[in-house]
Amino acid sequence: MNVAAPASLLFTPLTIRGFTAPNRVMVSPMQQYASDDSGLANDFHLVQLGRFAMGGAGMVIVEATAIEPIGRMSHMDLGLWSDEQIAPLARIAAFISSQGAVPGIQLVHAGRKGSMQAPWDGMGPLTEADIARGEAPWPTIGPSAISPGQGWQVPEAMSEADIAANVTLWADAARRAAQAGFGIIDLHGAHGYLLHAFLSPISNHRTDSYGGSLANRMRYPLEVITAMRAAIPDACAIFYRLSVLDGMAGGWTEADSLIFCRELLARGVDVIDCSSGGAVSDRSTDTRVRRGYAFHAPYSRAMRQGLDGGLVATVGLIVDPHQAEAVLRSGDADIVALGRELLADPNWTHHARHVLLGEGYDDWPQQAGWWLDKRVGALRKLQEAGETPMTRYQDSPA
């Protein structure tokens, strides 16, 4: 029996473990540098993330949240290393859920790329000017004592005991995230942060059981996944943000990612969230990554085709509803993640539904949708009368 294709894949619900997202639009985690050294979420985060949920996105992921203080990127990052940090995040998760979206949170350890400035202060290592502002640097860690770039700290190479303790930190943060009500826990395993740093031969020069061979370099991230999966309810989904390739000679490759992702899925990861590059601080060295529209789609497609099961998300200059629909229909991904496009238009998802399905305002929050629906008739009458917003002023003196 032939089953008719859905009118829109983008607006086809998606069930993963214990939740069903109303659509395939995911709010990509976006650092806002709006906290302080406490790592506590505040009203800014509630409003910032809440407006995306009100705007119709199916999954809303809180920005990268550190598992320990030295795992932050900057002094202004969120944290989940303490039980004190649960309640403010739980408030956000509850509001996202109340709008029909699935709340998620990205966990991170910045590793050797921590202790940095906010983007508008330079996005580099902390300087004397930053210290004078009260932003003192902290020591960083990594698989090996290799700086991510000129002027950056040389991280302390982690011992095997350090690695074991660090794995426990990931599991504890995941437990807190589940307790706060997040249905998705997304690990930041890309862009040169600690998980990625262990994978990449560029940053991992170890000679013990955590370095050298591909199997050894994968060991620490896989231990993290195993510990996290055991620490959270089965209903919680795990997403893994992955740099599919370093885009640098001698670095992590697409073929490595396929091997690694099979191991991730076997250990309970549900979605591979595809990105690229970032092994070092100078992104201009990622010479194999061209940043055009939907520029990660070829990598997510390769992961989706090469894996037996599991779901794949893609991110990167997805800006148009028809483009997002085409990403899904072509088999490039199962989920589209949007970031800066949603900063420009938090209601992008509602607008996309109208473009693709021609629907009105029923899916908007009632407090807005009712009024917008009434406005349609008034605008139609003006259009039929040949009026435009400038009609009143066309004959006005300059």
PyMOL commands that set and color helices and strands:
alter all, ss='L'
color gray80, all
select helices_A, chain A and resi 43-54+69-71+83-98+111-113+119-121+128-132+160-179+194-199+214-231+254-266+283-285+297-306+321-329+340-344+348-357+366-384+391-393
alter helices_A, ss='H'
color red, helices_A
select strands_A, chain A and resi 14-16+19-21+25-27+59-66+78-79+102-108+141-142+156-157+184-189+237-243+271-275+311-315+335-338
alter strands_A, ss='S'
color yellow, strands_A
deselect
rebuild
show_as cartoon
